[in-house]
Amino acid sequence: MDLIIDGWFHERGALWPGQAMSLQVKEVLYHGRSKFQDVLVFDSTNNGRVLVLDGVIQVTERDEFSYQEMMAHIPLYAHPNPEKVLVIGGGDGGILREIAKHPGVKEIFICEIDGDVIEYSKKYLPSLAKGYDDSRVTVKVMDGAIFMDENQDNFDVIITDSSDPIGPASVLFETPFYNAMHKSLRDGGIVCTQGESIWLHLDIIKPLMDSIKQTYTTVEYAYTTIPTYPSGQIGFIVAGKNRGSCKEPARNPTDEQQDALNYYSSDIHKASFVLPKFAQRAIFDEK
C-alpha cells in the first residue's frame, strides 16, 4: 500500500473501514522497516513532524500533548503517592516526558520492544524524546510481559502506550496481558492503557473491560480529543488494584506544574470519565 500519493500521506486502516486521514507532506525524514514494523517519519505542512508505524499515525507534534498528558497524568494524579512507574511501549518518549513532571516519582522504567522507534524518535522528535534525558529513567528494549513477570508487586502505576491491536501490539489488548500488569502492580496501584475509540471500537472495548473486571477492583473508561487520531478521539482503560475509583484526582497540579501543561487539569481529569450516553450504555450496559 502506498502511504504517500501526490504529496499527501493517507492513513487507511482495517480498524476504521470507510474512512481515512490525510496529511500533506513537506519532507520525508525517514522511511524503513524495523524488526517488527514499518517506520515512517515525515515533516508535514501543518502538523509538524509525524511518526507513523505500519501506516498508522502515532504522533504529530501539533496535537500529541493531548494524548500524552491525559494518559500519564490521569493515573499519576489519581494515585496519592506514585514512586515507581512502568511504561510499556511509548518508544517516542512523550509519556516519559510527562511522568518526569512529577517530582515525587523516584523510578521510571520503560519497556519498548522496538529499539528503532526509540532511535528515530530521539533523532527526529526531540520534543518528545527529551523524556529519555531524565536521570530516573531506565530503558529496557524487550517484551514488557517478560519484564513484568520478573518484577511482580513492584509498580505504583503502569502505563501501556500501545499502537492498535494489529501486529506486535495485538497481545497488549488481551486478557493475559492485563493479568500480567495486575501481578506487577503494588496494592493500590493503577494501570492506564490505550483504549481505542468509542466511535469505532466498542466491539473491542466492552469485551476487554468485561474480561478484566474480576481481576481489578475498579475498571473505568476515560477519553481525550486529538484531531489526528481516528474519529478525533481516543480512550483510556483505567483500572485499579485493591483501591477505589480513579475518577477524582487524589492530588492536584501545583500552579507551576499546571503552567507546564497544555491539556490536563483537575477539572478535565474528572470530565474525561463522563461518556456520551451511547458509549455509557454500550460499555457498562446502562439503560
Disulfide bonds with the S-S distance in Angstrom:
none
